[in-house]
Amino acid sequence: MKTIIIDLLGSDLGEAVLLEGVRRSDKRYKYLLVGSKELIDKTLFDSGLTYEAVDADNYITNEENPLRVLKDKTASLSVCFERLKSDDAVGLVSAGATGALFVGTAMKLGLKKGLLSPVLSCMLPRFDGEYFCLADCGANVNPTAEDSVKFAQLAVLYVRAFKRISEPKVYLLNLGKESGKGNAFSKSAYKALSDSRLNFCGNVEADKVFYSDADVVVCDGFAGNVLIKCAEVVAMGVKNIAKNTFHNADEYALFASKVDSLFNYNELAGATLLGYEKPIIKLHGKANAETVKNGVDQLIRTVEGDFSEVFGQLQL
């Protein structure tokens, strides 16, 4: 039976909250849950889920050296990585320490030949209701032009699995539409992407991204992270302003739900680490039950789009 591995330790809200999300997850899959076996069994005994509980109370925090994941076999993420190598495991969901997740993916699991670091990507909604993949959004802040092509190749593969489209449109995030715009990285990345076999459609400016027809937007991790956080805080600000403007509570609730569907991290679930043959979903540290349920759905959608099968054929 296909198995989804979930690391229950290390989130801000704790295991019990995450388990409520697991409880509502797809019953077609088996779940390998790493955390308190007693709490897992107490929460899920009547859920109808097929699961295996692996007892663990040791996890790596964001304040610790992430290299600990390579040495401490009892840490929850270390247990998850070992189990992810098994043939029945299809992917991993975790709200734990980002650094340890990156180190473990690169050093314990192994990356596609040609990659030095996982690529952090996320699916973001366009204003027309479709999604685009932003890569990178925080991991690789000083990439080369050649890296930008690898980011795009991995993101295209992910989008094909997630959106079921054959030729995703790829754009480069830049401060102008013209090919000569931007810094040294932007100019060299534009040329490298133009020379690739990807469906590269040119530059896209930050104020056009959410209105564009992009399926993939490539950028360095610094710019990508700034874009995401600016979008989130603007959405929160708009909601706060609207709360003091709407006189009808039901109308405000409807408006707020539409804003949340665009920029709420619980709705969007998590970022995806690209570079390993199986999808790895990194949930926000403040993940709640909804986040976990959506993260599992995100992983399943990727798996059922034959991500791993196509990944094996990819050459970077």
Phi, psi and omega in degrees: 000134181297134188240132174256127181264132180232123175272115185269354186258152172099355179276163182290324187268349174094168186299317186302320179293315180296323181296331176295327175289319177300319182303329182265009185275169186302124184277358178284346184247156172268149181239127172258113189249124183253114182171212179284112181299321180299314181291321179299310181296321180296324184277325191250003188301330181245022186277340185084000179279150169266120184212161172233129180260128176248116186289128178202141175228012184246122180220163182263130180269166178291340181277344182275164174294121182297342179295346178302333181296339180276340186252326186264101183287346181270348179297144186303318180294323177299318177298317180298316181297318180297318181287333179293339180287344183288153186296328183280344180283131184250347180173172185230140174237130182210143172250017183280196186297127183296315182299315180295325178296319180292313181298314181296320179298316182287318191261330182263326181265317182097141183255165174302140180302130182108347179256139175258338182212149173299154175259128179268118182235159174213147176270122180241147182277137168278166182288348177270004177096347176278169180246152169230155180259123176262124182215116012256156182235029173154351186266316186248094188272348181223060184280167174265173177298322178296324177298322182299325178291320178294319176305313183294319180298316180292318180294321178298316178300316180295316181295322177301320179287320186282319185255352179059046176239151189272324184231077180301141178276127185251132176235159175250125177291126184208173181268005176200160183280331185290150185295334182272004182280159171099183179274187184300318179298314183299318181292316181289324178294322178301315180295316182297318179291323178296324182278351181279176178268007180286161178277070185277127186249006176107196181277153171224134180276158185300325181282355179250349188305311186282349176259356188278179174257021183294140169258331178224133173238120183260140177195171172284160186296333179293307181297320181296318180293320178296318180301312181298312185291325176295317179299317180297314185287326176296317179299318178296320179295318178298318178299318181294320178295316181297327182298328179268359183253318180291135177262346180253120184297322181293320179295319178295318180300319178295316179297314182297322180294325178290321176295317179299324181294341179267316191228019177268123185294339176287326176289317184280349175071266188209171173276155180247127174278121180253138180143338176256158187291345178240143181293140178235118183259122177260109178280156175298147180300334179266025182304138174246191183299319180298318180300315181297312179303314180291325177295319177296317178298320178299315179296315181297319179300322179290315180299315183285351171269014176064037181303309186295321181297315181287326180302321181298337182267350185285136175239122181267000000 
